[in-house]
Amino acid sequence: MRDVRWPPGLIGLLLVAVVLAALMLPTGSRAAEPPVSSSAEMFTCCTPAALQDRVFEEAAASGATWVRVDVELHGIFQADGKTDWSRLDAMIDRARRHGVKVLGLIRGTPTSMAGCTICPPRDPKAWGRLAGQVAAHARGEIDHWEILNEPDASWAFRGSSHDYARMLSAAYDSIKAVAPEDEVVFGGVERPRDHAWIEQVLATPGADAARKFDIAAVHLRLRLRNTVPELAQWLTGWRRLLAQHGFRGPIWVTEHGYPADPRFQWDPAYRGTNPGTGEDAQAALLDRTIPLLARAGAGQIFVTLRDNLYGEYLSEGLEHIGAAQAGYPVQRRRAFAVVRDFAITWDPVVYLRSGAREQLRQARDLTQRAATANNAGHPLAAAVQAGAAEGHEEIALDQVKAGR
C-alpha cells in the first residue's frame, strides 16, 4: 500500500485547494450558507441529552449548516395511545441554542400501525397524518423533513417501493396541509445506481410520487472497487433520472463519509498504511469530494460527524466522541479542519470581507510550528501552538458566520 502521509503543512495546503475549488464554482451555485452539513447519528428518542448537546456543539464548530436528526414517530406516538412531545421539544431547544438548523428525518412506524417499527403501516394515509402532526408541532423551528432513511435498503425499511411511494405521498400532503412553507425531502437512497427501485416508486399507481417531494436525496460512499470520480457520476446520473420524470429541484447528499481506518479505504489513491496516514487519506479524500459533489449539483453534503456502529463506520466520522465516557470527550481528526475550512472559505466575498483570511493565515502558521515542535520532541510547546491555531480557526468561522 502507498504511504500517503504529507508534510506538516498538510492543512495549509488543503486550505489552498479548498479556496481554489470554491473560486472555480459557477457564481450561480454559490450560496450565503456553505453546502456542508452534519450527518450526526442522533436520535430524538434515545440519544442522551448531554450527548445531543455535544453533537450540536461539534456540528456548529465544524461549520455545518444543517444537522440531520432522526425523529421517530414510534417515540412520539406511543403504544398506550399517549403522545409525548417532550424529547422533540428538548432537541429543538438544543439546536436553537447551538445555532444550527435541523433536517428532521421522519422514520419509524408506531406498533399500533404495523408489526414492527421498520415495517410499512397498514394505512399509509394514517401514517402520513402523524408526520403532519409532527410538522405542525415543530412549525417555525424545523421546516425540512426527510421521509425515511434508505427506504431502498431492507435493513432500514421492510416495505416495497410501492409502500414507500404511498407513505411519501401521504406525508407530503399532510405536511403541506399544516405547514405549506416546509420542504419535504425524498428519503436518502442507499443505492443511487439502482434506478429500477426509484422507477418503481415513481410509477406507483395513485401515489403521484414524482410530485410529492421538494428535494431529492442520495447517500454517496465509496465501496469495493469504486473510486472518487464515480461519486459525481452517480449524482449526475441520479439527477438525469429524476429529470426524466419532471423533477428538476435540488438534490442533497444526506450521507457522505470516508473511513480513517486503512482497512476500509477502498480507493487506492486515498489509502493509508497506519492510523496516521489513514487520517491523512480521509482528509485528502473529503478535500476533493466535497467541492466535486458541490460542482456536480449537490445543494447540501451531510458529512458523517462522528464514529458509530461497526466496521467502516467506526472510523468514518470527522471525529470520535467517547459516547461511553463521562463528559463525552472529543478527538477531532484532520478531516474536521478540512470541512471547517471549506465552510469558512465557501463564499470568497464574505471570506475576504470578514477578516477570516488573516485568522486562517495565523492558524496555518501555528499549525506548522506545532508540527515542527512535535517532531523536535517538544510535545508541550506543540500542544500550546495547536491550541492557539484552533482558536484562530474558531474566530475565522465566527467572523464568516457574522458576515453572511
Number of C-alpha atoms within 10 A of each C-alpha: 9 11 16 19 17 13 10 15 15 17 23 19 13 19 22 12 16 24 19 15 20 21 16 11 16 9 10 6 12 18 12 13 18 21 25 27 31 33 25 25 17 20 19 24 17 12 16 13 14 13 18 21 18 20 24 27 17 23 28 22 17 26 28 28 22 28 27 25 22 26 26 24 22 21 21 21 19 14 13 8 10 9 13 13 14 12 18 21 14 14 23 18 13 19 22 14 12 17 16 21 21 24 25 26 22 23 23 25 23 24 18 16 18 15 13 16 20 20 20 22 24 14 14 19 18 16 23 23 19 22 27 22 16 25 26 19 16 17 16 11 15 19 20 22 30 27 26 26 23 19 26 24 14 12 9 17 22 17 16 17 21 19 21 28 27 25 25 31 22 24 30 28 19 24 26 17 15 16 18 12 13 20 19 24 27 28 26 25 24 19 18 20 14 13 13 10 18 22 15 16 22 20 17 17 12 9 20 15 25 22 13 21 22 19 20 25 27 25 22 26 17 18 12 9 8 13 15 18 12 13 20 19 14 18 24 17 15 20 20 14 15 20 13 9 14 11 17 14 14 15 25 24 26 28 24 23 26 30 28 33 24 23 15 20 23 18 17 14 16 25 28 25 18 16 13 17 21 25 28 24 31 28 26 22 22 22 22 17 19 25 25 18 23 23 18 18 18 26 22 25 31 25 29 26 29 26 22 18 10 9 12 19 18 15 26 26 28 32 20 19 22 15 17 9 8 8 12 16 14 15 13 16 19 20 26 22 22 26 23 23 25 25 25 30 27 27 21 16 14 19 23 14 12 19 15 23 19 14 18 25 16 16 25 23 15 21 25 22 19 25 20 17 17 15 12 10 10 13 15 12 16 22 16 13 21 20 16 17 23 18 15 20 25 20 15 26 25 16 20 26 17 10 16 13
